[in-house]
C-alpha cells in the first residue's frame, strides 16, 4: 500500500478533517480519504442533522435577542473588562 505525505496543512483544515474522521466513523486516514472520494465531494446531511442545526441556530438567535434586550446601552471596553475580571474572581 502506498503512503501519502501531506505537508503544510492549515491547522483549521486539519481540525475539520479530524472532526470528519470521527463523525464518519473512520479508523484511519485512508478510510476517510476513501469516503470523501466516494461521496463525490458532497456530503449529504440527514434530515435529523439539518433539524438539529436549525434548532441550534434558532436557539442562538433567541439568546442573542435576550442578551441584547438586557443591555441598557452599548457596553464599553472598560465595563466589559471589569465584568469579566469580576466573573473570573468568583
FIFI-391699 format. One line per 3 residues: for each residue x, z, y of N, C-alpha, C, O, CB. Coordinates in nm, 4 decimals, padded with zeros to 6 digits. Glycine has a CB too. Layout:
N
X Z Y X Z Y X Z Y X Z Y X Z Y; ...
This chain:
90
00.0843 00.0000 -00.1173 00.0000 00.0000 00.0000 00.0895 00.0000 00.1245 00.1886 00.0728 00.1302 -00.0963 00.1224 -00.0007; 00.0547 -00.0804 00.2221 00.1316 -00.0915 00.3448 00.1076 00.0299 00.4345 00.0047 00.0967 00.4250 00.0955 -00.2207 00.4188; 00.2035 00.0565 00.5205 00.1938 00.1653 00.6166 00.1824 00.1067 00.7561 00.2513 00.0104 00.7899 00.3159 00.2603 00.6064
00.0943 00.1657 00.8377 00.0763 00.1210 00.9755 00.1266 00.2317 01.0670 00.0874 00.3475 01.0528 -00.0740 00.0856 01.0059; 00.2129 00.1960 01.1603 00.2642 00.2912 01.2584 00.2052 00.2561 01.3944 00.2195 00.1432 01.4413 00.4206 00.2898 01.2628; 00.1400 00.3511 01.4567 00.0803 00.3294 01.5882 00.1526 00.4183 01.6869 00.1613 00.5396 01.6678 -00.0734 00.3587 01.5876
00.2053 00.3572 01.7940 00.2802 00.4330 01.8939 00.2085 00.4267 02.0285 00.1300 00.3358 02.0557 00.4247 00.3791 01.9067; 00.2382 00.5260 02.1112 00.1883 00.5315 02.2492 00.0358 00.5279 02.2574 -00.0208 00.4604 02.3433 00.2454 00.4164 02.3291; -00.0289 00.5998 02.1691 -00.1739 00.6084 02.1688 -00.2166 00.7128 02.2718 -00.1686 00.8260 02.2667 -00.2277 00.6439 02.0269
-00.3057 00.6781 02.3652 -00.3502 00.7765 02.4638 -00.4169 00.8962 02.3960 -00.4847 00.8812 02.2943 -00.4471 00.7117 02.5636; -00.3972 01.0137 02.4528 -00.4476 01.1381 02.3942 -00.5996 01.1378 02.3801 -00.6518 01.1849 02.2790 -00.4044 01.2566 02.4788; -00.6711 01.0860 02.4791 -00.8172 01.0845 02.4712 -00.8669 00.9921 02.3598 -00.9674 01.0215 02.2952 -00.8765 01.0411 02.6051
-00.7976 00.8814 02.3373 -00.8342 00.7917 02.2281 -00.8074 00.8578 02.0933 -00.8870 00.8435 02.0005 -00.7571 00.6592 02.2388; -00.6974 00.9291 02.0818 -00.6661 00.9997 01.9574 -00.7719 01.1052 01.9267 -00.8126 01.1211 01.8116 -00.5273 01.0651 01.9661; -00.8165 01.1771 02.0295 -00.9210 01.2780 02.0093 -01.0501 01.2127 01.9617 -01.1174 01.2651 01.8729 -00.9463 01.3568 02.1392
-01.0847 01.0985 02.0205 -01.2058 01.0279 01.9804 -01.1959 00.9785 01.8360 -01.2932 00.9859 01.7609 -01.2322 00.9104 02.0746; -01.0793 00.9284 01.7976 -01.0598 00.8833 01.6599 -01.0686 00.9996 01.5617 -01.1250 00.9851 01.4533 -00.9248 00.8130 01.6458; -01.0131 01.1146 01.5991 -01.0212 01.2322 01.5119 -01.1661 01.2762 01.4965 -01.2083 01.3148 01.3875 -00.9358 01.3479 01.5680
-01.2423 01.2706 01.6055 -01.3835 01.3075 01.6008 -01.4594 01.2120 01.5092 -01.5404 01.2551 01.4271 -01.4451 01.3067 01.7425; -01.4332 01.0835 01.5233 -01.4985 00.9850 01.4374 -01.4624 01.0048 01.2909 -01.5471 00.9903 01.2027 -01.4610 00.8447 01.4811; -01.3373 01.0377 01.2658 -01.2910 01.0595 01.1283 -01.3717 01.1706 01.0623 -01.4135 01.1577 00.9473 -01.1404 01.0942 01.1261
-01.3932 01.2790 01.1347 -01.4708 01.3913 01.0816 -01.6179 01.3537 01.0706 -01.6816 01.3802 00.9686 -01.4542 01.5159 01.1708; -01.6720 01.2920 01.1755 -01.8138 01.2579 01.1803 -01.8530 01.1587 01.0700 -01.9619 01.1683 01.0134 -01.8485 01.1998 01.3169; -01.7654 01.0653 01.0405 -01.7946 00.9652 00.9385 -01.7539 01.0102 00.7986 -01.7744 00.9375 00.7015 -01.7248 00.8360 00.9723
-01.6963 01.1296 00.7880 -01.6605 01.1858 00.6583 -01.5416 01.1186 00.5921 -01.5351 01.1100 00.4695 -01.7769 01.1780 00.5674; -01.4483 01.0713 00.6717 -01.3294 01.0048 00.6178 -01.2207 01.1091 00.5912 -01.1951 01.1966 00.6738 -01.2776 00.8950 00.7159; -01.1571 01.0977 00.4736 -01.0496 01.1915 00.4417 -00.9150 01.1412 00.4929 -00.8245 01.2204 00.5189 -01.0427 01.2149 00.2907
-00.9023 01.0114 00.5072 -00.7745 00.9548 00.5515 -00.7982 00.8600 00.6685 -00.9104 00.8167 00.6949 -00.7031 00.8807 00.4350; -00.6891 00.8294 00.7371 -00.6970 00.7340 00.8472 -00.7313 00.5956 00.7947 -00.7981 00.5177 00.8628 -00.5649 00.7302 00.9255; -00.6859 00.5646 00.6734 -00.7158 00.4346 00.6131 -00.8663 00.4188 00.5899 -00.9221 00.3114 00.6124 -00.6394 00.4180 00.4801
-00.9313 00.5260 00.5451 -01.0764 00.5213 00.5253 -01.1479 00.4973 00.6574 -01.2422 00.4184 00.6643 -01.1266 00.6515 00.4609; -01.1027 00.5656 00.7625 -01.1631 00.5468 00.8940 -01.1452 00.4030 00.9404 -01.2399 00.3407 00.9885 -01.1020 00.6440 00.9963; -01.0252 00.3505 00.9262 -00.9983 00.2134 00.9676 -01.0871 00.1156 00.8904 -01.1406 00.0210 00.9483 -00.8496 00.1790 00.9465
-01.1027 00.1384 00.7604 -01.1879 00.0512 00.6794 -01.3330 00.0564 00.7258 -01.3991 -00.0470 00.7353 -01.1788 00.0902 00.5320; -01.3829 00.1765 00.7546 -01.5213 00.1893 00.8007 -01.5414 00.1232 00.9358 -01.6441 00.0593 00.9590 -01.5611 00.3358 00.8088; -01.4442 00.1379 01.0252 -01.4562 00.0757 01.1565 -01.4554 -00.0764 01.1456 -01.5304 -00.1442 01.2159 -01.3431 00.1226 01.2480
-01.3715 -00.1297 01.0585 -01.3659 -00.2747 01.0399 -01.4949 -00.3244 00.9753 -01.5493 -00.4268 01.0166 -01.2437 -00.3142 00.9538; -01.5438 -00.2535 00.8753 -01.6674 -00.2921 00.8067 -01.7874 -00.2870 00.9000 -01.8803 -00.3666 00.8865 -01.6917 -00.2016 00.6865; -01.7860 -00.1952 00.9933 -01.9006 -00.1801 01.0825 -01.9106 -00.2947 01.1819 -02.0103 -00.3063 01.2532 -01.8919 -00.0484 01.1568
-01.8100 -00.3781 01.1872 -01.8146 -00.4897 01.2810 -01.8007 -00.4443 01.4241 -01.8547 -00.5050 01.5166 -01.9425 -00.5662 01.2647; -01.7261 -00.3346 01.4406 -01.7014 -00.2765 01.5734 -01.8270 -00.2245 01.6401 -01.8321 -00.2069 01.7618 -01.6372 -00.3783 01.6629; -01.9274 -00.2005 01.5590 -02.0520 -00.1482 01.6129 -02.0981 -00.0351 01.5237 -02.1261 -00.0556 01.4056 -02.1606 -00.2588 01.6238
-02.1058 00.0832 01.5794 -02.1500 00.1986 01.5023 -02.2930 00.2290 01.5448 -02.3190 00.2624 01.6604 -02.0556 00.3231 01.5238; -02.3840 00.2171 01.4512 -02.5248 00.2407 01.4800 -02.5531 00.3904 01.4714 -02.5079 00.4591 01.3798 -02.6157 00.1614 01.3820; -02.6278 00.4379 01.5676 -02.6682 00.5779 01.5671 -02.8069 00.5884 01.5058 -02.8930 00.5035 01.5288 -02.6663 00.6377 01.7107
-02.8269 00.6919 01.4289 -02.9584 00.7137 01.3686 -03.0561 00.7585 01.4770 -03.0163 00.8057 01.5835 -02.9508 00.8192 01.2538; -03.1834 00.7426 01.4472 -03.2867 00.7850 01.5424 -03.2761 00.9347 01.5705 -03.2986 00.9797 01.6829 -03.4271 00.7510 01.4885; -03.2416 01.0112 01.4670 -03.2280 01.1563 01.4838 -03.1152 01.1886 01.5818 -03.1294 01.2756 01.6676 -03.2015 01.2246 01.3475
-03.0024 01.1170 01.5679 -02.8884 01.1391 01.6575 -02.9254 01.1001 01.8012 -02.8913 01.1713 01.8957 -02.7648 01.0580 01.6096; -02.9945 00.9882 01.8171 -03.0377 00.9459 01.9501 -03.1345 01.0480 02.0116 -03.1265 01.0785 02.1306 -03.1043 00.8073 01.9428; -03.2250 01.0998 01.9295 -03.3210 01.2002 01.9776 -03.2476 01.3260 02.0230 -03.2797 01.3829 02.1274 -03.4239 01.2352 01.8669
-03.1479 01.3695 01.9435 -03.0687 01.4871 01.9804 -02.9950 01.4639 02.1122 -02.9874 01.5535 02.1962 -02.9684 01.5215 01.8690; -02.9408 01.3438 02.1297 -02.8688 01.3119 02.2527 -02.9632 01.3136 02.3728 -02.9292 01.3670 02.4784 -02.8005 01.1748 02.2409; -03.0820 01.2549 02.3561 -03.1800 01.2540 02.4663 -03.2234 01.3960 02.5020 -03.2370 01.4300 02.6195 -03.3036 01.1693 02.4282
-03.2449 01.4781 02.3997 -03.2834 01.6180 02.4234 -03.1733 01.6920 02.4989 -03.2014 01.7683 02.5914 -03.3136 01.6895 02.2896; -03.0490 01.6697 02.4597 -02.9363 01.7328 02.5281 -02.9254 01.6894 02.6735 -02.8996 01.7715 02.7615 -02.8074 01.7011 02.4559; -02.9449 01.5619 02.6985 -02.9380 01.5098 02.8351 -03.0485 01.5702 02.9201 -03.0238 01.6129 03.0329 -02.9483 01.3562 02.8356
-03.1713 01.5743 02.8667 -03.2824 01.6321 02.9419 -03.2589 01.7804 02.9702 -03.2894 01.8285 03.0794 -03.4136 01.6134 02.8655; -03.2050 01.8526 02.8723 -03.1738 01.9937 02.8938 -03.0698 02.0132 03.0019 -03.0806 02.1044 03.0839 -03.1260 02.0567 02.7656; -02.9686 01.9273 03.0021 -02.8651 01.9354 03.1050 -02.9234 01.9076 03.2430 -02.8912 01.9777 03.3389 -02.7515 01.8369 03.0749
-03.0083 01.8066 03.2541 -03.0684 01.7739 03.3828 -03.1593 01.8857 03.4329 -03.1628 01.9136 03.5528 -03.1468 01.6441 03.3722; -03.2332 01.9503 03.3416 -03.3159 02.0643 03.3824 -03.2295 02.1791 03.4319 -03.2612 02.2424 03.5327 -03.4039 02.1113 03.2661; -03.1202 02.2061 03.3611 -03.0291 02.3128 03.4014 -02.9692 02.2829 03.5377 -02.9571 02.3724 03.6213 -02.9181 02.3313 03.2975
-02.9318 02.1580 03.5605 -02.8769 02.1180 03.6907 -02.9776 02.1464 03.8013 -02.9416 02.1963 03.9079 -02.8387 01.9683 03.6904; -03.1035 02.1145 03.7751 -03.2073 02.1388 03.8747 -03.2278 02.2866 03.9022 -03.2442 02.3266 04.0174 -03.3372 02.0773 03.8299; -03.2272 02.3676 03.7984 -03.2456 02.5122 03.8137 -03.1315 02.5716 03.8955 -03.1542 02.6501 03.9876 -03.2541 02.5811 03.6758
-03.0093 02.5338 03.8613 -02.8925 02.5863 03.9337 -02.8953 02.5411 04.0793 -02.8708 02.6209 04.1698 -02.7610 02.5404 03.8663; -02.9249 02.4142 04.1020 -02.9277 02.3617 04.2385 -03.0338 02.4303 04.3230 -03.0115 02.4545 04.4416 -02.9524 02.2117 04.2368; -03.1487 02.4622 04.2646 -03.2564 02.5278 04.3399 -03.2195 02.6694 04.3810 -03.2723 02.7202 04.4799 -03.3839 02.5306 04.2575
-03.1302 02.7341 04.3075 -03.0910 02.8716 04.3403 -02.9894 02.8775 04.4536 -02.9668 02.9846 04.5100 -03.0339 02.9400 04.2175; -02.9276 02.7648 04.4881 -02.8322 02.7643 04.5984 -02.9073 02.7743 04.7299 -03.0036 02.7014 04.7535 -02.7443 02.6372 04.5954; -02.8631 02.8641 04.8141 -02.9244 02.8741 04.9464 -02.8620 02.7734 05.0415 -02.9271 02.7259 05.1346 -02.9098 03.0163 05.0025
-02.7367 02.7415 05.0177 -02.6666 02.6393 05.0947 -02.5547 02.5863 05.0065 -02.5332 02.6365 04.8961 -02.6111 02.6961 05.2312; -02.4845 02.4869 05.0537 -02.3743 02.4344 04.9744 -02.2646 02.5405 04.9645 -02.2235 02.5962 05.0663 -02.3189 02.3028 05.0364; -02.2171 02.5689 04.8434 -02.1129 02.6706 04.8289 -01.9799 02.6199 04.8845 -01.9477 02.5014 04.8760 -02.0969 02.7106 04.6810
-01.9051 02.7122 04.9407 -01.7730 02.6762 04.9914 -01.6695 02.7054 04.8836 -01.6974 02.7762 04.7869 -01.7399 02.7534 05.1226; -01.5527 02.6513 04.9007 -01.4449 02.6737 04.8051 -01.4113 02.8222 04.7989 -01.3884 02.8763 04.6907 -01.3200 02.5913 04.8428; -01.4082 02.8880 04.9139 -01.3765 03.0301 04.9190 -01.4793 03.1120 04.8411 -01.4422 03.2009 04.7645 -01.3698 03.0778 05.0641
-01.6085 03.0828 04.8603 -01.7127 03.1558 04.7881 -01.7017 03.1361 04.6377 -01.7142 03.2316 04.5611 -01.8501 03.1120 04.8358; -01.6785 03.0132 04.5955 -01.6684 02.9847 04.4525 -01.5444 03.0495 04.3917 -01.5488 03.0964 04.2780 -01.6656 02.8336 04.4286; -01.4342 03.0526 04.4660 -01.3124 03.1173 04.4167 -01.3365 03.2663 04.3992 -01.2987 03.3236 04.2970 -01.1940 03.0929 04.5130
-01.3982 03.3289 04.4965 -01.4290 03.4716 04.4864 -01.5234 03.4987 04.3694 -01.5038 03.5939 04.2939 -01.4911 03.5225 04.6175; -01.6257 03.4146 04.3550 -01.7224 03.4330 04.2469 -01.6547 03.4192 04.1104 -01.6823 03.4972 04.0193 -01.8372 03.3313 04.2597; -01.5673 03.3216 04.0965 -01.5012 03.3023 03.9667 -01.4048 03.4169 03.9374 -01.3934 03.4592 03.8224 -01.4258 03.1678 03.9637
-01.3356 03.4677 04.0385 -01.2445 03.5812 04.0162 -01.3220 03.7058 03.9808 -01.2780 03.7851 03.8976 -01.1581 03.6072 04.1402; -01.4368 03.7239 04.0430 -01.5222 03.8391 04.0115 -01.5704 03.8287 03.8683 -01.5752 03.9287 03.7967 -01.6425 03.8477 04.1085; -01.6058 03.7095 03.8265 -01.6537 03.6879 03.6892 -01.5415 03.7137 03.5877 -01.5664 03.7712 03.4818 -01.7082 03.5437 03.6731
-01.4194 03.6719 03.6190 -01.3056 03.6916 03.5289 -01.2701 03.8393 03.5158 -01.2219 03.8819 03.4109 -01.1841 03.6130 03.5785; -01.2932 03.9178 03.6207 -01.2566 04.0588 03.6208 -01.3481 04.1403 03.5301 -01.3121 04.2501 03.4878 -01.2609 04.1141 03.7625; -01.4646 04.0874 03.5005 -01.5624 04.1628 03.4191 -01.5311 04.1548 03.2753 -01.6028 04.2121 03.1932 -01.7019 04.1132 03.4416
